[in-house]
Amino acid sequence: GEDVEQSLFLSVREGDSSVINCTYTDSSSTYLYWYKQEPGAGLQLLTYIFSNMDMKQDQRLTVLLNKKDKHLSLRIADTQTGDSAIYFCAETLGGATNKLIFGTGTLLAVQP
Amino acid sequence: EADIYQTPRYLVIGTGKKITLECSQTMGHDKMYWYQQDPGMELHLIHYSYGVNSTEKGDLSSESTVSRIRTEHFPLTLESARPSHTSQYLCASSEAGNTIYFGEGSWLTVV
């Protein structure tokens, strides 16, 4: 079945780079997403990558996709205290439903 | 910027009460979704809709019901709330094959 896994916690110092990792099991994924959730808030789409791409860069965010290993990562350059949040990896299998399968989320704590 | 709105944002309600969580989107998206997220846990799909008059159950069984009478509106109803329904409920919408956008979420506490 479909499964998305993430490590639960990451702590970095302000100004350092953060790398959040995600593995998924379904090779038929069409899109893979990173969402950010701040305390008490909904999900904010950060970025996404189509399954035929290896890398996508958007300002401080870099997404790397290794389809062979079914591994997705999100790198945040120059991490700021405002980046502290839970980051969810998600995949969509496409088709009529277009539903998302989420990971458990990684709590990123940025130390000043 | 996605325009999808949920009300109420926070609700504390007694056991046995009927509640409706509202979700509206102004983007004309055909597909809408409800996800449930317990604190610190994964999100799970509980309902989705392909369009008007279409509703389907998601992966996680839920005692809630939904309706889709208008494209922009996808309310979720609990006929008799219980403490086990305490959770965050997230509404989302998308166009076919496109990104899914989420509302801010409704935090429900049943006491």
Boltz contact constraints between the chains, C-beta under 6 A:
constraints:
  - contact:
      token1: [A, 41]
      token2: [B, 104]
      max_distance: 6.0
  - contact:
      token1: [A, 42]
      token2: [B, 90]
      max_distance: 6.0
  - contact:
      token1: [A, 42]
      token2: [B, 102]
      max_distance: 6.0
  - contact:
      token1: [A, 42]
      token2: [B, 103]
      max_distance: 6.0
  - contact:
      token1: [A, 42]
      token2: [B, 104]
      max_distance: 6.0
  - contact:
      token1: [A, 42]
      token2: [B, 105]
      max_distance: 6.0
  - contact:
      token1: [A, 43]
      token2: [B, 102]
      max_distance: 6.0
  - contact:
      token1: [A, 98]
      token2: [B, 31]
      max_distance: 6.0
  - contact:
      token1: [A, 98]
      token2: [B, 94]
      max_distance: 6.0
  - contact:
      token1: [A, 99]
      token2: [B, 45]
      max_distance: 6.0
  - contact:
      token1: [A, 100]
      token2: [B, 100]
      max_distance: 6.0
  - contact:
      token1: [A, 102]
      token2: [B, 42]
      max_distance: 6.0
  - contact:
      token1: [A, 102]
      token2: [B, 43]
      max_distance: 6.0
  - contact:
      token1: [A, 104]
      token2: [B, 42]
      max_distance: 6.0
